[in-house]
Amino acid sequence: MKQIFYTIVLIILSMSNTNAQIKGDWTGTLDYQGTAVAIIFHLTETNGAVQGTMDVPLQGAVGIPLTSVTFENNQLALNIEQAGIKYEGTLENSKITGTYSQAGVELPLVLAKTMFTKPGDTTLVSTKTQLAELIALDKV
């Protein structure tokens, strides 16, 4: 009985560790007809399932929801069914090397994990509450 319990715990832990590898922001650049097109995937985990969105800054596209995300045995597959977009790659040495497909065109795409931060000084006043407090100081 203990052996079955430990096996189940190990399986659950290995699944969460696997998803932990892929969570985060991943960026890469497509070379399409001489134009560099940045692609950004934002991957999160909710209740053991990986979800995500895609950004294409050159086109002003932000937060496009991924229809499906699978990550098993270091193989990542992302789909956006409505746009006919697919990405399949292999995670190795903190990079995902794979192929981006759209409208019958297949292009190589290497993704690197990236950490996005807010530009400028994040210690400055920025929320509505903080701004209201700052404005109230002028009235004193």
Disulfide bonds with the S-S distance in Angstrom:
none
